[in-house]
């Protein structure tokens, strides 16, 4: 049985198409993340599951129940918003109890659920305070606790961490991952932050221009992006995208870079590679700073960014092509140094003019 099933769902606001023929199946107990830039339709998609937006075309099922024609209160979902939406005149305990009281849940059961949720999110000491007396992170945990006490079949999160500072976001990400492991309930999470997606998701749904661009596990999305957009959107620092001339090398493809560097790939030859607009994608970790005798390319360091466990070197090839490369954390490279580079093409990707990605037959570990 699936947690959520969407079949050919579309949504318009007037003449503006915001969701275009989306089909998706979320497995029972899965943590799925909708990832994409602002305006791609991810929050609208979530709100249609919740019943906060109507569906123009298609169907939505939660479990075995078709819900796209049902009111929000009958869908057995709990939603956590970007803004906490807590009643300011109520204590946190009263906020958590409010929905359950309206559903006539017995008082002892309400108390039991509140204590369990508060304990799991470490907000027991705040239950008698009002939202205005709490920090942003405490209020967000209270909003999550309010969703937990409902014991829904489906949790929906609409960018719940975007108002938190960096340190608190990192902590809350861990708490959400632990919460999912503890509850085992299906969760759908919307974000534009790829770190949140990579950290939390069992699978990521990448949306772009109102459609699904790719669905896969975090490492599938990272290692084998389906399109140039996905490759550029996922990964920090960004993937290197390089113009090159494709040369047929038996059944495989050799990439001839503008500076004269020739790189053999394990990507099967495709006649479309010879067309204008074909580019080569290489993750920064695939281009390492090495000694000149180990190098298969040469560059000049322009900027050196020291991150502790690794160093990013922004290097320029002889023709002016800029590459983001990696070195050891204790790198001795300085700006303006001439450096050797070893370009590992085992996980390279070629993007054709239509944006499609072409990969090696197998991805190395």
C-alpha positions in Angstrom: 0.0 0.0 0.0 1.3 3.4 -0.9 1.4 6.4 1.4 0.4 8.9 -1.2 -0.4 8.4 -4.9 -0.8 11.3 -7.3 -1.9 10.6 -10.9 -1.6 13.2 -13.6 -2.2 16.1 -11.3 -2.4 19.7 -12.7 -3.2 23.0 -11.2 -3.7 26.5 -12.7 -4.2 29.9 -11.1 -6.2 31.6 -13.9 -4.2 31.3 -17.1 -1.0 30.4 -15.2 0.0 26.7 -15.1 1.7 25.9 -11.7 1.6 22.1 -11.7 1.8 20.3 -15.0 0.7 16.7 -15.2 2.5 15.3 -12.2 2.4 11.7 -11.2 4.1 10.3 -8.1 3.9 7.4 -5.7 5.2 7.9 -2.1 5.7 4.6 -0.3 4.2 3.9 3.1 6.6 5.1 5.8 8.8 6.9 3.3 10.4 10.3 3.9 10.1 12.1 0.6 11.5 15.6 -0.2 10.2 18.0 -2.8 13.2 20.0 -3.9 13.4 22.8 -6.3 13.8 26.6 -6.8 11.3 29.2 -5.8 8.2 29.2 -8.1 8.7 25.6 -9.3 5.4 24.4 -7.8 6.6 22.3 -4.8 4.6 24.1 -2.1 1.5 24.1 -4.3 1.9 20.3 -4.8 2.1 19.9 -1.0 -0.9 22.1 -0.4 -3.0 20.0 -2.9 -2.2 16.9 -0.9 -3.3 18.7 2.3 -6.5 20.0 0.6 -5.5 23.6 0.9 -5.5 24.0 -2.9 -8.0 22.3 -5.2 -6.9 20.0 -8.0 -7.9 21.0 -11.5 -7.0 17.6 -13.1 -5.9 14.2 -11.9 -6.4 12.3 -8.6 -4.7 12.1 -5.2 -4.9 9.0 -2.9 -3.7 8.8 0.7 -3.5 5.1 1.4 -6.5 3.5 -0.2 -8.7 6.6 0.1 -9.1 9.1 -2.7 -8.8 12.5 -1.1 -8.7 15.2 -3.8 -12.5 15.8 -3.4 -12.4 15.6 0.4 -12.1 18.6 2.8 -8.8 19.1 4.5 -10.1 18.0 7.9 -11.0 14.6 6.7 -7.7 13.7 5.1 -5.9 12.5 8.3 -2.8 14.7 7.6 -0.8 17.1 9.8 1.0 20.0 8.3 3.8 22.1 9.6 4.2 25.5 8.0 7.2 27.8 7.4 5.6 30.2 9.9 4.7 28.5 13.1 0.9 29.3 13.1 0.6 28.9 16.9 -2.2 30.7 18.7 -0.4 33.6 20.6 -2.9 33.8 23.4 -2.6 30.1 24.3 0.2 28.3 26.1 2.1 25.6 24.2 0.2 22.9 26.0 -3.1 24.6 25.0 -1.9 24.9 21.4 -1.0 21.2 21.3 -4.4 20.2 22.9 -6.6 22.5 20.8 -7.2 20.2 17.8 -7.6 17.1 19.9 -10.1 18.8 22.1 -12.2 19.8 19.1 -12.1 16.1 18.0 -13.3 15.1 21.5 -10.3 13.0 22.3 -10.4 12.1 26.0 -8.5 14.4 28.3 -6.2 11.7 29.6 -5.3 10.6 26.1 -4.6 14.2 25.2 -2.3 14.6 28.2 -0.5 11.4 27.3 0.1 12.4 23.7 1.3 15.9 24.7 3.8 14.5 27.2 5.2 12.0 24.6 5.5 14.6 21.8 7.1 17.2 24.2 9.6 14.7 25.4 10.6 13.6 21.9 11.3 17.2 21.0 12.7 18.3 24.4 10.1 21.1 25.0 8.6 19.8 28.3 9.8 22.9 30.1 8.1 25.2 27.7 4.6 23.7 27.8 3.2 26.4 30.1 4.7 29.3 28.2 3.1 31.2 25.4 4.7 31.3 21.9 5.9 34.9 22.4 8.1 33.7 25.2 9.9 31.2 23.1 12.8 31.4 20.5 12.1 30.7 16.9 13.6 27.2 17.2 11.5 26.4 20.3 8.3 27.6 18.5 9.1 25.5 15.5 9.5 22.4 17.6 6.2 23.2 19.3 4.6 23.4 15.8 6.1 20.0 15.0 4.8 18.6 18.3 1.3 19.9 17.5 1.4 17.8 14.3 2.7 14.7 16.2 -0.1 14.7 18.8 -2.6 14.3 16.0 -1.1 10.9 15.1 -1.8 11.4 11.4 -1.2 8.9 8.7 0.8 11.6 6.8 3.0 14.5 7.9 3.5 17.4 5.5 6.3 20.0 6.1 6.3 23.2 4.1 9.9 24.6 4.4 9.7 24.4 8.3 13.4 25.2 8.8 13.8 28.3 6.6 13.3 30.8 9.5 16.0 29.2 11.7 19.6 30.2 11.9 22.2 27.9 10.5 23.2 26.1 13.7 19.6 25.5 14.7 18.7 24.3 11.2 21.4 21.7 11.4 20.2 20.5 14.8 16.5 20.5 13.8 17.4 18.4 10.6 18.8 15.8 12.9 15.8 15.9 15.2 13.4 15.4 12.2 15.4 12.5 10.9 15.3 10.9 14.4 11.6 11.6 14.6 10.9 9.8 11.3 12.9 6.8 12.5 10.9 6.8 15.8 7.4 7.2 14.3 7.8 5.4 10.9 5.0 7.7 9.5 5.0 8.8 5.9 6.5 12.3 5.6 6.5 14.8 2.7 8.9 17.7 3.1 9.2 20.8 0.9 12.5 22.7 0.6 14.7 24.7 -1.8 17.7 23.7 0.4 19.6 20.8 -1.1 21.4 20.0 2.1 18.1 19.5 3.9 17.0 17.2 1.0 20.2 15.2 1.0 20.2 14.8 4.8 16.5 13.9 5.3 15.2 12.1 2.2 14.7 8.5 1.5 14.0 9.8 -2.0 14.1 13.3 -3.5 11.6 14.6 -6.1 13.4 17.4 -8.0 10.9 19.9 -9.5 11.6 22.5 -12.1 9.2 24.6 -14.2 6.1 23.0 -12.7 7.1 19.4 -13.6 9.1 16.6 -12.0 12.6 16.6 -13.4 13.9 13.5 -11.5 13.0 11.1 -8.7 15.7 9.2 -6.9 17.7 8.6 -3.7 20.0 11.4 -2.6 23.1 9.7 -4.1 21.3 8.7 -7.3 20.3 12.3 -7.8 23.9 13.4 -7.0 25.8 10.8 -9.0 23.5 10.3 -11.9 21.5 13.5 -12.5 18.9 13.0 -15.3 19.3 16.6 -16.6 21.7 19.5 -16.6 19.3 21.4 -14.3 19.4 18.6 -11.7 23.2 18.4 -11.9 23.5 22.1 -11.3 20.9 22.4 -8.6 22.2 19.6 -6.4 25.7 19.7 -5.1 27.9 22.2 -3.2 30.0 23.5 -4.7 28.3 23.3 -8.0 29.3 20.8 -10.7 31.8 22.0 -13.3 30.2 22.4 -16.7 32.7 22.7 -19.5 32.5 23.3 -23.2 34.4 20.6 -25.2 34.6 18.8 -28.5 33.4 15.2 -28.4 35.6 12.7 -30.2 34.4 9.2 -31.0 36.9 6.7 -29.4 35.8 3.3 -30.5 32.5 2.8 -28.6 33.4 5.5 -26.0 33.8 9.2 -25.9 36.9 11.4 -25.6 36.5 15.0 -24.4 38.8 17.5 -26.0 38.9 20.6 -23.8 39.5 24.1 -25.3 43.0 24.3 -23.8 44.1 21.1 -25.7 43.6 18.7 -22.7 42.2 15.3 -23.9 40.2 13.3 -21.4 39.0 9.7 -22.0 35.5 9.0 -20.6 33.6 5.7 -20.1 30.5 7.3 -21.6 29.2 5.4 -24.7 29.4 7.4 -27.9 26.2 9.1 -29.1 26.0 11.0 -32.4 24.2 13.8 -30.6 27.5 14.6 -28.8 28.8 16.1 -32.1 26.2 18.9 -32.1 26.7 22.4 -30.8 25.8 23.0 -27.1 27.2 19.7 -25.7 29.0 20.1 -22.4 30.9 18.0 -19.9 30.0 17.8 -16.2 32.5 17.0 -13.5 32.0 17.2 -9.8 34.7 19.2 -8.0 35.9 16.1 -6.1 36.7 14.5 -9.5 39.3 17.2 -10.2 42.2 16.9 -7.7 45.3 19.0 -7.2 48.3 16.7 -7.8 52.0 16.9 -8.5 52.9 17.7 -12.2 54.0 14.1 -12.9 50.6 12.8 -11.9 48.6 15.4 -13.8 46.5 15.0 -16.9 45.8 18.8 -17.0 47.4 22.0 -15.9 45.9 25.2 -14.4 46.6 28.2 -12.4 45.1 28.8 -8.9 43.0 31.9 -8.8 41.2 31.5 -5.4 41.9 29.1 -2.5 39.1 28.4 -0.1 40.2 26.5 3.0 37.4 24.5 4.7 39.3 22.5 7.2 38.8 18.9 6.1 39.4 19.9 2.4 40.5 22.8 0.3 38.7 24.1 -2.7 41.0 25.6 -5.4 39.3 27.6 -8.1 41.7 27.0 -11.1 41.9 28.6 -14.5 43.0 26.5 -17.6 45.2 28.0 -20.3 42.2 29.0 -22.4 40.4 30.8 -19.5 38.1 27.9 -18.5 37.4 28.0 -14.7 37.2 24.8 -12.7 36.4 24.2 -9.1 38.9 21.6 -7.8 39.8 19.9 -4.5 43.0 19.5 -2.5 43.8 18.2 1.0 42.8 20.2 4.0 46.4 21.2 4.6 46.9 22.2 1.0 50.0 24.4 0.3 48.5 25.9 -2.8 48.5 29.7 -3.0 46.7 32.0 -5.5 48.6 32.4 -8.8 50.4 29.1 -8.3 50.8 26.9 -11.4 49.2 23.5 -10.4 48.8 20.0 -11.8 45.3 18.6 -11.9 44.2 15.0 -12.2 40.7 14.9 -13.8 38.9 11.6 -13.0 36.3 11.0 -15.7 34.9 7.7 -14.3 31.8 9.6 -13.1 31.7 12.3 -15.7 28.4 13.2 -17.4 27.8 14.7 -20.8 24.9 17.1 -21.3 23.4 17.4 -24.8 21.8 20.6 -26.0 18.3 19.5 -24.9 19.6 19.3 -21.3 19.6 15.5 -21.1 22.4 13.8 -19.2 24.4 10.8 -20.5 26.4 8.7 -18.0 29.1 6.1 -17.8 27.8 2.6 -18.1 28.6 2.1 -14.4 29.3 4.5 -11.6 32.5 3.8 -9.6 32.2 3.8 -5.8 
